């Protein structure tokens, strides 16, 4: 296994544990976390859509 994969797994596992702990101790955090994910995914999708359109028009 490559070093980058190990670091990625360690980071992801740690993040899941921290988020899981926060959801159990502070249930409202769960709602904010989900809302944040939707907002970030929406922004990322809009940016991808705009950049893909601009690249296709240039070709």
Secondary structure, DSSP 8 states (H G I E B T S, - for coil): --HHHHHHHHHHHHHHHHHHHHHHH-HHHHHHHHHHHHHHHHHHHHHHHHHHHHHHHH-
